[in-house]
Each structure stands twice: as C-alpha cells, then as structure tokens.
Amino acid sequence: MKDIKNLSEKEKEEKIKDLKLELMKSKTGRESKLKTKEIKKAIARLLMLKQKT
C-alpha cells in the first residue's frame, strides 16, 4: 500500500490500465479465482487513492 501512495497520478493510471488488462486475461484463461480477487482488490485500492487526491 505504501508503494501505491508514492506513485504519481500518471503512474497510477498506468497501473490501473495494466491491472485491468491482467484481469481480462485471467478471466479468459484458467486462472484461479483467488488471483482474480487479488487483481480486483488492487484496482479498487488504486481507484480509492485516486479519488482521495
């Protein structure tokens, strides 16, 4: 979480974009549900921090 707080707005946007792409890949493949949950949580954290700033 500390690493995310230190990111700039542009870096946060890139991270969100990358995580969303990874989420789409995990849904189409035979990835575990746990990995999908982790990705969704990471996206939610980034969006929450983005709204606060």
Buried (B, 14 or more C-beta within 10 A) or exposed (E): EEEBEEBEEEEBEEBBEEBEEBBEEBEEEEBEEEEBEBBBEBBEBBEEBBEEE
